[in-house]
Amino acid sequence: MTHQGSCLCGAVTYEITGDLGEGYYCHCMRCQKASGSAFATNARIAPEQFHLTGGADVLKSYVNEGTGLVRKFCGNCGSPIVSERSTPAILAVRLGTLDTPLRRRPVGHIFVESQAEWDVMTDDLPRFMQRPTV
């Protein structure tokens, strides 16, 4: 299984080898700020699954000193691509940047305690106050 993805302007391109982890709609305040919306939709992958195929020169990083989370985004168009955590070593890819079809829908909503007051969840997916342990 291989997935391809890119940013809005097409400068950053990537490939993911293997299956994606379960996808979640994340309602934490950090994802709201990073996406400029009510939530971000992410799936976890192992770092070795992610291969940047173009745009290394425009890929920018923001490091949250408090959490150690590194957010990587296109320096041209601003599209968020992945978030990276070193302990444990894990990446969260933004599902909206995939160019290949997603074979399964996200499985739930996480950090719903931070849900934007103007957001209305209308689906029947499970809701979690935090991230479920895997």
Secondary structure, DSSP 4 states (H G I P E B T S, - for coil): -EEEEE-SSSS-EEEEES----EEEE--HHHHHHHTSS-EEEEEE-GGGEEEEE-TTTEEEEE-TTT--EEEEETTT--EEEEEETTTTEEEEEGGGB-SPPSS---EEE-GGG--TT----S---B-SSPPP-
